[in-house]
């Protein structure tokens, strides 16, 4: 069973996996050097102040400068507190003890010495990479410091150094022991837990950054998969459409062959149907040829290619789709504008799919009470479909919006334009305009099969 690593905030629930905190940056190292040098200078000045405020003569140590040297030496190791935190802790602790034994007045009256030890403890807990070694070092330092503290209590008792007016509930000596013990507990354990918390915060920040990177990568992969899935779906629909045209061509060709001698006029009509069907099939093949080449073959096995099925419903099935989408608190209307024209099969199926996806999003991810579908026939140049609603996104997760990616991909492959987003007056709009003739990539002008450079062999290849 996995547990949380000590120092990790409970909210993250991070498994007990070893994590090494990255070392300090150059900027942080420069700041540490400035801190150590600055505190060393402050320590020397603090010792001078302690000397000046002492009520009696003080012992300055060897050569009269030992107090100044020790005050500076305690702080100087902090220049490397984040690079070598455990080594700094041990060195500062030794100098801290030495200062207390050799120059007690500077030790007790110089606040910089106390701060240096506190920062060494904090830095070790916050920056040590080997957490087990850090805990062992902490135990050694804590035991040493508290043994030294209790030795001082015993020595003070033997020399009767703690005297007072004895006006409290406890004796001066007991009061002194309890007060100093409590202060040292707060001092040492406070530094440790503060540093431990800083280490945990750094780890949590690292994990959040990693999760953000993973989510961004996953989102890109999902969008890519959505595009590929939509392309493969369109390619299967294209297969159905082209297969319909090729079957019609085969039937008409067979009929023309049989009546060519006896009824030339009927054979001529059959050949005319063959010509129109072949042109339509080639145009629709051209529209999605780029998609077929761009589909990722490595995903075929993972996605799977289902068995072929009957042609999908088209624009003429929109009223039935709208009727099915209504109900359960959602009212859906339908309006058709313009004189209907026969749409190429790929465009007709795409119009149906766009409306189907838009209405699905309205029902799943919106608070809308009503929606309306408008189908506009813009002469023989384009067809436009629009789905609007009066709702707002639900407060619950509103999905991945990969359906919108699919709509844009489908419309883009057909040479059209799409508009998906909130309406200025409230609600949401999905609008797509698709030209009825494929456009030239370079000029944007409609192309005929002859312009595309595709001859009858392309039709024969498709039939095979």
C-alpha positions in Angstrom: 0.0 0.0 0.0 1.4 3.4 -1.0 1.7 6.1 1.6 2.4 9.8 1.5 6.0 11.0 1.6 6.7 13.0 4.8 6.7 16.7 4.0 4.1 16.3 1.2 0.9 18.2 1.8 -2.0 15.7 2.4 -4.1 17.2 -0.4 -1.7 15.8 -3.1 -1.9 12.2 -2.0 1.5 11.7 -3.6 2.7 8.0 -3.6 5.9 7.3 -1.6 8.3 7.8 -4.5 11.8 9.1 -3.9 12.0 12.8 -5.1 15.2 14.8 -5.2 14.8 18.5 -4.9 16.7 20.3 -7.7 19.7 22.2 -6.5 19.7 26.0 -6.1 20.0 28.2 -9.2 22.9 30.5 -9.7 20.8 33.4 -8.6 20.0 31.6 -5.3 23.6 30.7 -4.8 24.6 34.4 -5.2 21.9 35.4 -2.7 23.3 32.9 -0.2 26.8 34.3 -0.5 25.5 37.8 0.1 23.5 36.5 3.1 26.4 34.7 4.7 28.8 37.6 4.2 26.2 40.1 5.4 25.4 38.1 8.5 29.1 37.6 9.3 29.5 41.4 9.3 26.4 41.8 11.4 27.8 39.2 13.8 31.0 41.1 14.4 29.0 44.3 14.9 26.6 42.4 17.3 29.5 41.2 19.4 30.8 44.8 19.7 27.4 45.9 20.8 27.2 43.0 23.4 30.7 44.0 24.6 29.6 47.6 25.1 26.4 46.8 26.9 27.9 44.2 29.3 27.7 45.3 33.0 31.2 44.1 33.7 34.4 43.1 32.1 34.2 40.4 29.3 36.5 37.7 28.1 37.3 38.3 24.5 39.2 35.0 24.1 42.6 34.4 22.5 44.3 37.5 21.3 41.3 39.7 22.2 39.7 38.8 18.8 38.4 35.3 19.3 34.8 36.6 20.0 34.8 38.5 16.8 36.2 35.6 14.8 33.7 33.1 16.2 30.8 35.5 15.6 31.7 35.9 11.9 32.6 32.2 11.5 29.2 31.0 12.7 27.5 32.9 9.9 30.0 32.4 7.0 29.0 28.8 6.2 25.5 30.0 5.3 27.1 31.1 2.0 26.6 27.4 1.0 23.5 26.6 2.9 21.5 25.4 -0.1 24.4 23.7 -1.9 25.7 21.6 1.0 22.9 21.9 3.7 23.9 19.0 5.9 27.6 20.0 6.0 26.7 23.6 6.7 24.4 22.4 9.6 27.2 20.4 11.2 29.8 23.1 10.8 27.5 25.8 12.2 26.5 23.6 15.1 30.1 23.0 16.1 30.9 26.8 15.9 27.7 27.5 17.7 28.8 25.2 20.6 32.3 26.6 20.5 31.1 30.2 20.7 28.9 29.3 23.7 31.8 27.7 25.5 34.6 30.1 24.6 32.8 33.6 24.6 29.5 33.2 26.6 28.8 37.0 26.5 28.9 37.1 22.7 26.9 33.9 22.4 24.1 35.1 24.7 24.0 38.7 23.7 24.5 38.4 19.9 21.3 37.6 18.1 23.1 36.9 14.8 24.6 33.8 16.3 21.2 32.4 17.2 19.7 33.3 13.8 22.6 31.5 12.0 22.0 28.2 13.8 18.2 28.5 13.1 18.9 29.1 9.4 21.3 26.2 9.2 18.6 23.9 10.7 15.9 25.2 8.4 18.1 24.9 5.3 19.0 21.3 6.1 15.4 20.3 6.4 14.4 22.3 3.3 17.2 21.4 0.9 18.8 18.1 1.8 18.4 15.6 -1.0 18.9 12.5 1.1 16.1 12.7 3.6 17.2 9.8 5.7 20.7 11.3 6.1 19.0 14.6 7.0 17.0 13.0 9.8 20.0 11.3 11.1 22.0 14.5 11.1 19.1 16.3 12.8 19.0 13.7 15.6 22.7 14.0 16.2 22.5 17.8 16.4 19.4 17.8 18.5 20.8 15.3 21.0 24.1 17.2 21.2 22.4 20.5 21.8 20.0 19.3 24.4 22.7 17.4 26.2 24.7 20.6 26.3 21.6 22.4 27.5 21.0 20.0 30.4 24.7 20.1 31.2 24.3 23.8 31.7 21.2 23.3 33.9 23.2 20.9 36.1 26.2 23.3 36.3 24.0 26.2 37.2 22.4 24.1 40.0 25.8 23.1 41.4 27.2 26.6 41.4 23.8 28.1 42.5 24.1 30.6 39.6 20.4 31.1 39.3 19.2 33.5 41.9 16.2 35.8 42.2 13.6 37.4 44.5 11.7 34.1 44.6 8.3 35.8 44.3 6.7 33.3 41.9 4.9 30.0 42.4 8.1 28.2 41.3 11.7 28.7 42.5 14.0 30.9 40.3 16.0 27.8 39.2 12.9 25.8 38.2 11.4 28.8 36.3 14.8 29.3 34.5 14.9 25.6 33.5 11.3 25.4 32.2 11.6 28.7 30.3 14.9 27.9 28.6 13.8 24.3 27.8 10.6 25.6 26.2 12.4 28.2 24.2 14.9 25.7 22.9 12.2 23.2 21.9 10.5 26.0 19.9 13.8 27.1 18.5 15.1 23.7 17.2 11.8 21.9 16.3 10.4 25.1 14.8 13.3 25.4 12.5 13.0 21.7 11.5 9.3 21.8 10.8 9.5 25.1 8.9 12.2 23.7 6.7 10.3 20.4 6.3 7.2 22.3 5.2 9.3 24.3 2.7 10.6 21.0 1.2 7.0 19.7 0.9 5.8 22.9 -0.8 8.7 22.6 -3.3 7.8 19.0 -4.0 4.1 19.9 -4.5 5.0 22.7 -6.8 7.2 20.3 -8.9 4.3 17.8 -9.0 1.8 20.4 -10.1 4.2 21.5 -12.9 4.6 17.9 -14.0 0.8 17.4 -14.0 0.3 20.5 -16.0 2.8 19.3 -18.6 1.2 15.9 -18.7 -2.3 17.4 -19.1 -1.1 19.7 -21.9 0.5 16.7 -23.7 -2.6 14.6 -23.2 -4.9 17.4 -24.4 -2.8 17.7 -27.6 -2.9 13.9 -28.1 -6.7 13.9 -27.6 -7.1 16.7 -30.1 -4.9 14.8 -32.6 -6.8 11.6 -32.0 -10.1 13.4 -32.5 -9.0 14.8 -35.8 -7.8 11.4 -37.0 -11.0 9.7 -35.8 -13.1 12.2 -37.7 -11.0 11.8 -40.8 -11.3 8.0 -40.7 -15.0 8.4 -40.1 -15.4 10.7 -43.1 -13.3 8.3 -45.2 -15.6 5.4 -44.4 -18.6 7.6 -45.4 -16.8 8.5 -48.6 -16.4 4.8 -49.4 -20.1 4.4 -49.1 -20.9 7.3 -51.3 -18.3 6.4 -54.0 -19.4 2.8 -53.9 -23.0 4.0 -54.7 -21.8 5.9 -57.7 -19.6 3.1 -59.0 -22.5 0.6 -58.6 -24.7 2.9 -60.6 -22.1 3.3 -63.3 -21.7 -0.5 -63.6 -25.5 -1.0 -63.9 -25.8 1.7 -66.5 -22.8 0.5 -68.5 -24.3 -3.0 -68.6 -27.6 -1.7 -69.8 -26.0 0.4 -72.5 -24.1 -2.5 -73.8 -27.2 -4.6 -74.2 -29.3 -2.0 -76.0 -26.6 -0.2 -78.0 -27.6 -2.0 -81.2 -31.3 -2.0 -80.8 -31.9 1.3 -79.0 -29.1 3.8 -79.5 -31.1 6.6 -77.8 -31.4 4.5 -74.6 -27.7 3.7 -74.7 -26.9 7.4 -75.1 -29.0 8.2 -72.0 -27.2 5.5 -70.0 -23.8 6.9 -71.1 -24.9 10.3 -70.0 -25.8 9.0 -66.5 -22.4 7.2 -66.4 -20.6 10.5 -67.3 -22.4 12.5 -64.6 -21.9 9.8 -62.0 -18.2 9.4 -62.7 -17.7 13.2 -62.5 -19.5 13.4 -59.2 -17.6 10.4 -57.8 -14.2 11.9 -58.9 -15.1 15.3 -57.4 -16.1 13.8 -54.1 -12.9 11.6 -54.1 -10.8 14.7 -54.7 -12.4 16.6 -51.8 -11.1 14.1 -49.3 -8.0 12.8 -51.0 -5.8 15.0 -48.7 -7.5 13.6 -45.7 -7.0 10.0 -46.8 -3.3 10.7 -47.3 -3.0 12.5 -43.9 -4.7 9.8 -41.8 -2.2 8.1 -39.4 -1.8 4.4 -40.5 -0.2 3.6 -37.1 -3.5 4.2 -35.4 -5.5 1.9 -37.7 -4.9 -1.1 -35.5 -5.6 0.8 -32.3 -8.7 2.5 -33.6 -10.0 -0.4 -35.6 -11.8 -0.2 -39.0 -15.4 -1.3 -38.6 -17.3 -3.3 -41.3 -18.8 -1.3 -44.1 -22.4 -0.2 -43.6 -25.2 1.5 -45.5 -24.9 5.1 -46.5 -25.4 7.5 -43.6 -28.4 9.8 -43.3 -28.1 13.2 -45.0 -29.5 16.7 -44.9 -33.0 15.3 -45.9 -33.1 13.5 -42.5 -32.6 16.6 -40.4 -36.3 17.0 -39.5 -36.3 13.4 -38.1 -33.0 14.1 -36.2 -34.5 17.3 -34.7 -37.6 15.4 -33.6 -35.5 12.8 -31.9 -33.3 15.4 -30.1 -36.3 17.2 -28.5 -37.9 16.2 -25.2 -36.8 15.9 -21.6 -36.9 19.7 -21.1 -35.3 20.6 -24.4 -37.4 22.1 -27.2 -35.8 21.9 -30.7 -37.1 23.6 -33.7 -36.2 23.3 -37.4 -36.3 25.9 -40.2 -35.3 25.5 -43.9 -34.5 28.6 -46.0 -34.0 28.7 -49.8 -34.9 26.3 -52.6 -33.5 22.8 -51.8 -30.9 21.5 -54.2 -29.4 18.0 -54.5 -26.3 18.0 -52.3 -23.3 15.8 -53.0 -23.4 12.8 -50.7 -20.3 13.8 -48.7 -21.7 17.3 -48.0 -25.2 16.0 -47.2 -23.7 13.5 -44.6 -21.5 16.2 -43.2 -24.5 18.6 -42.6 -26.2 15.9 -40.8 -23.2 15.0 -38.6 -22.6 18.7 -37.7 -26.2 19.1 -36.5 -26.1 15.8 -34.7 -22.9 16.8 -32.8 -24.1 20.3 -32.0 -27.4 19.0 -30.6 -25.6 16.4 -28.5 -23.4 19.1 -27.0 -26.5 21.2 -26.2 -28.1 18.3 -24.3 -25.0 17.2 -22.5 -23.1 20.4 -21.7 -25.7 23.2 -21.7 -28.5 24.5 -19.5 -30.5 25.4 -22.7 -34.3 24.9 -22.6 -34.6 25.5 -26.4 -32.5 25.1 -29.5 -33.1 25.8 -33.2 -31.6 24.3 -36.3 -31.6 26.4 -39.5 -30.7 24.9 -42.9 -30.0 27.5 -45.7 -29.6 26.6 -49.3 -27.6 29.5 -50.9 -28.4 28.7 -54.5 -26.2 26.2 -56.2 -23.0 27.7 -54.6 -23.2 26.7 -50.9 -25.2 25.3 -48.1 -25.2 26.6 -44.5 -26.4 25.0 -41.3 -26.7 26.8 -38.0 -27.6 25.5 -34.5 -28.3 28.0 -31.7 -29.5 27.6 -28.2 -30.4 29.8 -25.2 -28.3 28.1 -22.5 -25.1 28.5 -20.6 -22.4 26.0 -19.9 -23.1 23.8 -17.0 -21.1 24.3 -13.8 -20.1 20.6 -14.0 -17.2 19.7 -16.4 -18.3 20.7 -19.9 -16.4 18.1 -21.8 -13.2 18.1 -23.8 -14.6 20.1 -26.8 -13.2 17.5 -29.1 -16.5 17.5 -30.9 -15.8 21.0 -32.0 -12.5 19.9 -33.3 -14.2 17.3 -35.4 -16.7 19.8 -36.8 -14.0 22.2 -37.8 -11.9 19.4 -39.3 -14.9 18.1 -41.3 -15.9 21.6 -42.6 -12.2 22.5 -43.4 -11.7 19.3 -45.4 -14.8 20.3 -47.5 -13.4 23.7 -48.2 -15.9 25.5 -45.9 -15.8 27.8 -42.9 -17.2 27.3 -39.4 -18.1 29.6 -36.5 -18.3 28.0 -33.0 -18.7 30.0 -29.8 -21.0 32.0 -27.5 -23.6 34.4 -28.9 -23.5 38.1 -28.0 -27.1 37.9 -26.8 -26.6 34.8 -24.8 -26.5 31.1 -25.7 -24.2 29.3 -28.1 -23.9 29.0 -31.9 -22.5 26.4 -34.2 -22.6 27.6 -37.8 -21.0 26.0 -40.9 -21.0 27.0 -44.5 -19.9 24.5 -47.1 -19.4 25.2 -50.8 -21.1 22.8 -53.2 -18.1 22.7 -55.5 -14.5 21.9 -54.5 -12.1 24.8 -54.6 -8.7 24.9 -56.1 -6.0 25.1 -53.4 -4.2 27.9 -55.2 -7.0 30.1 -56.7 -10.1 29.1 -54.7 -12.0 28.7 -58.0 -14.3 25.6 -58.5 -12.6 22.8 -60.3 -13.9 20.2 -62.7 -12.5 16.7 -63.1 -10.6 17.7 -66.2 -8.9 20.6 -64.2 -7.9 18.2 -61.5 -5.9 16.0 -63.9 -7.9 12.9 -62.9 -8.9 10.6 -65.8 -11.2 7.7 -66.0 -8.5 5.4 -64.7 -9.1 7.0 -61.2 -12.7 5.7 -61.4 -11.5 2.3 -62.4 -9.0 2.3 -59.5 -11.8 3.2 -57.1 -14.0 0.5 -58.4 -11.2 -2.1 -57.8 
